[in-house]
Amino acid sequence: ESTPPLRLAVVCCSNQNRSMEVHRVLSKRGFSVRSFGTGTIVKLPGPVPDKPNVYDFRTTYDQMYHDLLRKDRHLYTQNGVLHMLERNKRIKPRPERFQSCRDEFDLIITCEERVYDQVVEDMHSREQVTCQPVHVINVDIEDNPEEATVGAFLICKLCQCLQRTADMENDIDGVLLEFEAKSGKTFLHTVCFY
């Protein structure tokens, strides 16, 4: 019998670049996936590094797109932000905050250590209800479009391997070791409970 599809969540800071590229790739491969950010606000690159464009999580990708188009079409076309927002609005209407979601997942993948810590901290602060385990894995991805694409394919391969295991609880450590050896990356991994 085939194992039920894994319920996946992928999380970065602002639910813009890394988590959305992984969301896109996993969706195309038929996975049941949702994406999130852990930040209190959504940040997008601005005219200079210390002046990001800041939005609320309730702002739609379309609203952000038109705001940046109005501010400086040339700059935000050049740096790829408009292109990224175009992709994002094809996937879902707006960014979502992980801490506001009460759905259960089998696997939560984070894209940087700080986000991993925030997810684990949030899971530990919740009241345990069903005692269902969820594996939280961190795969470090640099926050730029090229690395997001590379990272998305690595995460997709990892999810395909885990989906094929007969017993994820027992096989996950072996699969992660194999992936660490192949990719040269170190993956943080912990189990939390709902």
Secondary structure, DSSP 8 states (H G I E B T S, - for coil): ------EEEEEESSSSSHHHHHHHHHHHTT-EEEEEE-SSSEEE--SSTT--EEE-TTS-HHHHHHHHHHHHHHHHHHTSHHHHHHHHHHH-SS--BGGG-----SEEEESSHHHHHHHHHHHHHS--SS--EEEEEE----SSHHHHHHHHHHHHHHHHHHHH-S-HHHHHHHHHHHHHHHH----EEEEEE-
